[in-house]
Amino acid sequence: MDLKELQLTPRRLAILKALDINDVEGLLRYYPYRYEENVTKAFKEWQKGDNLLFEGRLLSYPGTYRFGKRAITRFKVLYDEEVINVTIFNRPWIKNLKENATLVIKGRYDGQNNFTALNYTTHSLNEELGIKAVYSLKEGMRQSDIAKMVDKALKTAIIKDNLPQEFIERHGLISLEEAYRNIHFPTSKSALKKAIVRLKYDEFLRFYLVLESRRQVSLTPKEVKDFSMDKMATAIKNLPFELTLEQKKALGEILEDLKKPLTMTRLMQGDVGSGKTIIAALALYANSLSSYMGAFMAPTSVLAKQHYQSLSKLFPNLNIALLCGNKKDNGDIKKAISEGKYDIVVGTHALFSDDVYYPNLGLVVTDEQQRFGVKQRHKLKNKGQNVDLLMMSATPIPRTLAASIYGDMEVSTIEGLPMGRKGCDTYLIKENSIVSIIDKIKEALKAQRQVYFIAAAINKSEALNVKDAVHLYAALKDLFKTYRLGLLHGQMSEEEKDKVMEAFLNGDINILVATTVVEVGVNVVNATMMIVYDADRFGLSQLHQLRGRIQRGYERGKCFLLTANKDAEALKRLKVLEKSNDGFYIAQEDLKLRGPGDIIGTRQSGIPSFILGDIMNDTLIVEAAKKDARELLKRRDEKVMDEYYREIDDKAILNAGD
């Protein structure tokens, strides 16, 4: 419904425009961000500091005084046979009220019959009592403006509720019209709770209709992959280590998907160093045993090269190619790919270049899936006919939450670390300086270990009062003159970054000064120490990812988190990393603080910004909505689909991250 039908004044239309509200539906969904419960009580019960509402009779003409732009108005009212001295700021027009006028005043009691008013009205007391909505507004706007416009919309608009009656009865939901009325003008706490439940359910239902429809579309028929389980068992037996139970479970789920007549879309998530890559390698081996070509895409050429070397060592009998950037021999490799001469091709985004043709692509694996947009993954997947897709993520989240967020794909989770991994000890240093740990750094370097220094910014900035990588690199060069230093950040070209990482990997650099570009990095087993400046500027999951760089080998790493921030909450947050190396626990704590969109990357994950819903805590509503979405899609109920599905921009989700 168009806003014009509400016949609003130009001023109120301007308010809606400033709040980015373009239609009546948007106005009804401009929910309050909190509520106030207005109560009144006898004067004898008033306590100093109480926030109160009372109705009084004006005894004196208000007097207004100005201090610069600030207006202070004072007047007396009679309430409960007591004379109350009222002070109100920036309401000079109150002087126009007549003596003996009845006012309802809201504010704080300061003691000794003195009251500081936040607001006043000439409405009756009964109109102001009860639960009142408070909206987020911009300067110059009034709460009453929104309330009056919403009330007019509720009286004018025809609110269609196409949710099947059986769903309403099944979950004990109220109607959509009643939900809108009670979230803006609640008659009781119980009525408000029912309104919120109904509107949360609607949000989740829209979300899961999109995810479930995407999941169904992705399940296209394919040729069953036929491979020898005996050969797979031999490959597993020949590994230089034993797979954990969690790794075996994940591998079993993937192999089962490969054998199904429907395409696989699966996410494999696990902590840093949990052994996801070996499972992906075994999946690619199974794919090659089925006479299909596999593609393994990594976010950087250095990481791609490392995967190539690992796969070549694991499977010496397979033909494996490396395809990265614009290397001179890429033409020959692309030609050989088109002729079907390779079993596996490892590379970066070069894998889905227009001039790369795969004659028989069967499986695509993407490492660090959050680094690639949906379009990029699908572009590579579309290089073949009905290709299986396996994505890997080292940003772990709890299984139940993963099943909710990644509703359009299956999820395999690897918890715990393989035998022999030593983990990392983390220390919180309450100063943004290495003075207290300089001896430990020198000791590590003397033992021929390599060290990471992490900065929150590339260059010095007035807006950000943090250590920057460029100046930190220069300072450390002076401090550690006998050692070789390298600098790595996002403004460098891919070629420059690869060169630095290659040198660090080969031991030609002792100290690497970097930004978060090393969050996704290679296995530098000899790097066992990390110093993070301005640690309070990073998310917990990001810090956990960073310190994962120093727990790749068999010697326990040491991570020092430096911060000058004295805020108790900031320090409490960082202490989570001191006491735990469990990425799932850390992600859970990070989710509490920041929400799933920030952890996984909203642009990559397709998570909408729920207005009311909390995907972590509204488990029962989430499960009900997911089940109902599947039922609606099965029925193909066009009436309901039009109401719910049309409001999600599926293209925006599919294009996320690109």
Secondary structure, 3 states (H helix, E strand, C coil): CCHHHHCCCHHHHHHHHHCCCCCHHHHHCCCCCEEEEECCCCHHHCCCCCEEEEEEEECCCCEEEEECCEEEEEEEEEECCEEEEEEEECCHHHHHCCCCCEEEEEEEEEECCEEEEEEEECCCHHHHCEEEEECCCCCCCCHHHHHHHHHHHHHHCCCCCCCCHHHHHHHCCCCHHHHHHHHHCCCCHHHHHHHHHHHHHHHHHHHHHHHHHHHHHHCCECCCCCCCHHHHHHHHHCCCCCCCHHHHHHHHHHHHHHHCCECCEEEEEECCCCCHHHHHHHHHHHHHHCCCEEEEECCCHHHHHHHHHHHHHHCCCCCEEEECCCCCCHHHHHHHHHCCCCCEEEECHHHHCCCCCCCCEEEEEECCHHHCCHHHHHHHHCCCCCCEEEEEECCCCCHHHHHHHCCCCEEEEECCCCCCCCCEEEEEECCCCCHHHHHHHHHHHHCCCEEEEECCECCCCCCCCCCEHHHHHHHHHHHCCCCCEEEECCCCCHHHHHHHHHHHHCCCCCEEEECHHHHCCCCCCCEEEEEECCHHHCCHHHHHHHHHHHCCCCCCEEEEEECCCCCHHHHHHHHHHHHCCCHHHHHHHHHHHHCHHHHHCHHHHCCCCCCCCCCCCCHHHHHHHHHHHHHHHHHCCHHHHHHHHHHCCHHHHHCCCC
